[in-house]
Amino acid sequence: LHFLSSLRLLLLLFLVVYGKEKKNKIMTEESGKTELPGVKGLVDADIAEVPRIFHYPSSTLSNTKPSDISGLNLTVPIIDLREIDNERSAVVSKIKDAAENWGFFQVINHGVPLSVLEEIKQ
């Protein structure tokens, strides 16, 4: 269950980054509403599947079998905002790299209280 929650959260983070790049609107089958492809619109529509705009044609997929990544040491990029005032360009560069190459990242030392983060999840 924890894995599925994490996977959904990672998908939503990807959609935030990707949705900022796309200005197209999408139609969700469940609600029939046209929404911007951001997290709020997708959550409000209570989608059951990823909208078509985010689907890749099977012809573009290099391998239909899951890759074995067990031997790779993959970690989610972590963006530390503690030094944003002193090393702004370095932090911005890390955010850009993480967004372009991973599609998501974790932000630490952002100053948002844990109570606010918990309220957002609710």
Protein Blocks (a to p, Z undefined) as FASTA:
>chain_A
ZZmmmmmmmmmmmmmmmmmmpmcdcddfklopacdfbfklmmmnopabdcfklpccfklp
mbfbdcdfklpccddddddfklmmmmmmmmmmmmmmmmmmnopacdehkopafklmmmmm
ZZ
